[in-house]
Amino acid sequence: MAGALAKTGRGWQGVGVVKQLPRTVAEAIAAERAGHRLRYLYFWGHRPARDGGVGPGCLSQWWPVSFSEGGHVFGSAGTPS
């Protein structure tokens, strides 16, 4: 299994080191079975980082942001209407 992962060219070389995250459930399962330790990012807040920069909170559906496409404006769940 580890040999198959190494052939993908996606950073799977080296036991215990994953340089790029798996893109599918199957890749995640294969990585764990090959002995790689995966780290997960849990996000639930929608507030900016303390320094005012962008942090994991911007991944929340409640992050206040809007965008436009084809003349229509769309907002996230946290954007005031």
Residue, then its C-alpha position, 0 to 999 in steps of 0.5 A: m500500500a505504501g508503495a502505491l502511495a509513493k507512486t502518486g507523487r503527492g508527498w507520500q514518501g516517508v513513513g509518518v510524514v504526509k506533505q499534502l493532504p489526501r483528496t479523497v476518503a480512499e486516499a485518507i484511509a490508504a495513508e493511515r493504513a500506510g502508517h501516516r498520521l493525519r492531522y485534522l483542522y476543526f473549525w467552528g468559529h467565524r471570528p477573525a484571528r486575534d491579529g485581524g488576519v484570516g484564520p481557520g474561522c473563514l472556512s465556516q459557513w457563518w464567515p460574513v462574506s459575499f460574492s457576485e456571479g452573473g449580476h447576482v450577489f450571493g452571501s454566506a449564512g453569516t452575511p446580513s441580508 
